[in-house]
């Protein structure tokens, strides 16, 4: 199975997309974490 040739431009684009996706996932995880903390504090 041959992999497609990756030019520096396509590699940079993939890296930017991966970086953006990682930030989005991290923000969602942080929001869920903060939600659990706040629900515990408010629920008292």
C-alpha positions in Angstrom: 0.0 0.0 0.0 1.5 3.3 -1.1 1.0 6.4 1.0 0.5 9.7 -0.8 3.4 12.1 -1.0 3.3 14.7 1.7 4.5 18.1 0.7 5.5 20.6 3.4 2.3 22.5 2.7 0.1 19.5 3.3 2.0 18.6 6.4 1.6 22.1 7.8 -2.1 22.0 7.0 -2.5 18.7 8.7 -0.5 19.9 11.7 -2.7 23.0 12.0 -5.9 20.9 11.8 -4.6 18.5 14.4 -3.6 21.4 16.7 -7.0 23.0 16.3 -8.8 19.7 17.0 -6.7 19.1 20.1 -7.6 22.6 21.4 -11.3 22.0 20.8 -11.2 18.6 22.6 -9.3 20.1 25.5 -11.8 23.0 25.8 -14.7 20.5 25.9 -13.0 18.4 28.5 -12.3 21.5 30.6 -15.9 22.6 30.3 -17.1 19.2 31.5 -14.6 19.2 34.4 -15.7 22.7 35.4 -19.3 21.7 35.1 -18.8 18.8 37.5 -16.9 21.0 40.0 -19.6 23.7 39.8 -22.4 21.3 40.2 -20.8 19.9 43.3 -20.3 23.4 44.8 -23.8 24.6 43.9 -25.4 21.3 44.9 -24.4 21.7 48.6 
